[in-house]
Amino acid sequence: MSARDLSVLIGVILIIVMLVIPLPGWLLSFFILINITLALIVILVSMNMDEALQFAVFPTLLLLLTLFRLGLNVSTTRSILSEAEAGGSHCDIWNICHWRQPTCRVRSVCHFSHYPISRHHKRCREGI
């Protein structure tokens, strides 16, 4: 077995372990950022290919990235439901969306999603 095959095998096993074992919030944040980075890399590489055979690994890569996203969704959902925490990256996204009114602590509707703000988003905005 080559090193590439072994690394893919270990990656799939780690993704399956991620489905079963709860991950801490900082690791979830790191994996969310890795997920976004990998998605951008794949889309940029696929847009710059001249021929389809230059990126022949695309179906396998798409399958592995989908499995990674599934594991990330399960881990994040488990963390939210059990500990009421999903890492810190969503707080950063919330703060970027609402940069215009940093001093406003009470706001009834989020202009980004048009849904009422939960207590967690208020905690994100206050830095608690």
Summary of the structure (lengths in Angstrom):
residues: 128
radius of gyration: 18.5
end to end distance: 49.0
largest distance: 58.4
contacts: 289
relative contact order: 0.12
helix: 69%
strand: 2%
